Amino acid sequence: MVKDTYILKKSDRKGKRFVIIMPSFGHKHHFASDVGQTFIDHQDEKKKKAWIARHKNDKGFNSKHSGIYHSRKLLWEEPTLKKAIKKYEKEHDVKIKVMT
């Protein structure tokens, strides 16, 4: 069986850092502020815990069909984007193609 492929790239939406395109679902999610830093930038566990506490009740926090979910999974769970992508691919049985 061929794995679904998502595309991750820099967002063209003002104020957003990334966009993940999910072709099989026919939609995309812009996520993360283009200012400030995330765990992949600073690797600060205290800031990571604070971010999760601040956002854990946000709508879509546990839904892969939301921007906040992709912020959490790709920018706040692992110390590097590469590690986060690898974990995401395994959890969701998909391939993420990073386009720069």
N, C-alpha and C positions, 0 to 999 in steps of 0.2 A: 504494500500500500504506500502511495506517495504521501509524504507529509505536507500539510498545509504550510504555505510560506507567507509570513508577515514581513512587511517592509518598515524599517525604522530609519527615519531621517530627520534632519533639522526642519523644524516647522517654519512655514511661510506665514503663519498667523502671528500678528503683532502680539507681543507679550508672552508667547509660548516658546519653549525650547525644542521640543521634539514632537513628531507625529508618528503614530504607528498605524499603518494601513493594513487592514484585514480583508483582503479581496474576497474570500469565500463568504464573508458576512456582508459584503457590499458597503462597508463603512470604515471610517478612520477616527482616531482619537488624538487630538492635540493635547499635550500635557506638559506640566512643569513650567514654572516661571522662567523667563529668560534672564532674570536678574536674581542675584542671590546664589546660594550654593546648596548642593544636596550631599548625601552621604558619599556618593562616588567622587565628590570633589574634596571633601574634608576628612572623611573616615572618623568622625567624632561620634562615639557611641552615645554620649549624653544628648547631643543635638538630634540624633536618630530617634532616641526614645521620646524626646519632646515632640518631634514631628509626628510620630505615630500616635501619641496621646492626643495631640491637637486634631488629628484628622480621622481617628478610628470610627467616629460616628458620622462621617461625611457620607452622603448618598453615593452609592457605587463603590465604596471602599473595598468590597469583596466581590465585585463584578468585573469580569474582564472586558465588559462593554462600557467602560468608563475611563476617563482620563486619570482620575485619582488612583485607580487600581494600577495603572501602568507607571505612574510616578512611584508608587510604593514598591512594586515588583522590580522595576528596572533602575531606580535611582536611590532607593532607601534600604534595600535588603542586603546587598553585597557591597564590598568596598570598591569594586570596579565594575564598569559597564559590561566588560567581557564576561566576568563571572556571573553577573545578574542575567545576562542573555542566556548563558549556558543553563542556568537553573530554570529560567522561564521556559526554554525550549523543552527541557526534560519534564517539567510539571504539566505542560500543555500539549506535549507531543506535536510540536510545530518547529519550523525552521524560521529564524529571523535573519533576514538579509539587511545588513547595515549599509546604507547609502550615504556617502558624505558629499 
